[in-house]
């Protein structure tokens, strides 16, 4: 049975409340809810991004967050602007590790983005960041 807009809205509301208000919402149960709804709507990029937010900010599970972000990018693989906007969102929300990982992932898929001014600006921004975990920052494709 397909899920209606009420189910999506309820889940998004719970996640927003948990993320913004630090409400007493269990991140593990919230993650389970996202896994269930994503089984029914695996092609919903917005849900993958919301799940990535929960994984990153509540569960502190960076690998899961990056996996969900990559899935969202794959759902929009023919739209490099989507990737640019998503990386911009991550940087604006102080999530440089996820942004850097996604930058590397997208650059492998779209080497032609190296000529895009926004992409070059991201590259310069990543060069200015100092990774806290010793990871290397992406090299610019030419």
Secondary structure, DSSP 8 states (H G I E B T S, - for coil): ----HHHHHHHHHHHHHHHHH--S--HHHHHHHHHHHHHH-TT-HHHHHHHHHIIIIIS--HHHHHHHHHHHHHHTTT-HHHHHHHHHHHHHTT-HHHHHHHHHHHHHH-GGGGG-HHHHHHHHHHHHS--TT---------
